[in-house]
Amino acid sequence: MTGKTIAIHSYRGGTGKSIIAANLAIILARKGLSIALLDLDFRAPSLAAIFSKDDKDLVEWWLNDFLNRRCTAEQVVMDESGKYNLEGRLLLGLANPSIDAIRSMADKSSSWEVTAVKKIFSLLSSLFKEMNIDCCILDTSPGVQYSSVNAVVSSDISVVITTLDSLDLKGTKSMLFDLYDQLERKSVVLINKYCPETRISKCESPESLVLRIEKTLKHSVIGAIPCFCDVLQQERADIMAVKDPGHQFVRNLEEVADNLRRMEKVC
């Protein structure tokens, strides 16, 4: 997926956006690609917890620091490839999860956000041209606040995560029209946590579900991932693609990864 940036976005929190971003990064890196995973959800950063960064004092520079011009692109990303069984590479750029940092980012002005999107483009340029990254995955803030719009406009394609909750679908449909269609940004929808396992016999087939949601949202659906109780109950720092790579959740995400690679014309 040479030179491509993928934003993982959602209308609201709780859709599994960050878990999908983390697992998708591992899956693509295992396929031999060099992946950068950046946490741009500055109001509710999750990747530091997911990747077991309990020793946060050892993180010298955060993405917050880069956007505030306190460090370089090379300083803000960490090579985590050695921690996982990867054919490719995994670089991480983490957002500061401290309360003070979250408050500071929430108070940024619109003029600062304009500068921030330029910094994001410069970081992506460094990742692709100087660090030889094949694909960058951006974990975004939900909704249409400045930071999430910055991530969307910085990306080649967005994967918009939705559940089948009626409010989630209604909000996702509105966001796809008001943001993606108006800005002419490329996007696909990924249905997550559909149909609890306890009711699996009452559910429609995945194929008919995809067709129904495509008709409802008027956007292409790249996949549908069932709700797995063990995935929901796992520890936050447990990445399923690492802990249990044969799990059906991982296999479903592998199909999504393959579909993305085909869509972006990767040889």
Secondary structure, 3 states (H helix, E strand, C coil): CCCEEEEEEECCCCCCHHHHHHHHHHHHHHCCCEEEEEEECCCCCCHHHHCCCCCHHHCCCCHHHHHCCCCCHHHHCEECHHHCCCCCEEEEECCCCCHHHHHHHHCCCHHHHHHHHHHHHHHHHHHHHCCCCCEEEEEECCCCCHHHHHHHHCCCEEEEEECCCHHHHHHHHHHHHHHHHHHCCCEEEEEEEEEEHHHHHHCCCHHHHHHHHHHHHCCCEEEEEEECHHHHHCCCCCCHHHHCCCCHHHHHHHHHHHHHHHHCCCC
